[in-house]
Amino acid sequence: MKRDYFEGADVAVTVCAKDGTILDMNSKSRKTFLKPGQDGIIGQNVLDCHPEPARSLLDDMLKHPRTNIYTVEKEGLKKLIFQTPWYDGDDYAGFMELSIVLPESIPNRVRKPKAE
């Protein structure tokens, strides 16, 4: 039995192939990114969903896999965007994006190593 761990999560998860084709979106991603009246964008190219300069950055990330992390504010919500490559075994397969709404204040906890 295959489980979709991200389906009920309160984080938008979008998965793309290395050519930019959108392979999967969880329900939060669909709710976040689909425009009214739009059934879905799975099968479309992620580059077509982004204006410049984000489009060029994503295109370069597809060609040169690396992680990209930043925050953005949109419609009064601050979000953490985490884009990272994913792999099929050892083979680069594309990237996934996690979009997480951040609360107004976030505690920062500094963990100290345990004394030996």
Secondary structure, DSSP 8 states (H G I E B T S, - for coil): ----TTTTSSSEEEEEETTSBEEEE-HHHHHHH--TT----TTSBGGGG--TTHHHHHHHHHHS---EEEEEEETTEEEEEEEEEEEETTEEEEEEEEEEEE-S------------
